[in-house]
Amino acid sequence: MREHLGQVAVDSGRLMIIDPCYVKYLDSYTPSELATIDDGEVPFPLGHSGMALVFPSGLGDGMYDVYAHYVDLGAWGKRIGKVEIVLI
């Protein structure tokens, strides 16, 4: 089952996926450093990977639709198994 979650706005031509509890660690980067992070994994301040992921946003700046794909896990109920961001 696919459900529209909403839209995400892009003004830098790139998107970042991050757990909200890790946003506080972005303070260790200056705004100009954040704007120039290479595509791929963003390391935690101590150097290990996995804090966030940055990638190009398809056609650049704009609004992009985000969808959840649900799977039925029996006793666990329906859970999001995949998130789709339509970048074109």
Buried (B, 14 or more C-beta within 10 A) or exposed (E): EEEEEEEBEBEBEBBBEBEEEEEEBBEEBEEEEBEEBEEEBBBBEEEEEEBBBBEEBBEEEBEBEBBBEBEEEEEEEEEEEEEEBEBE
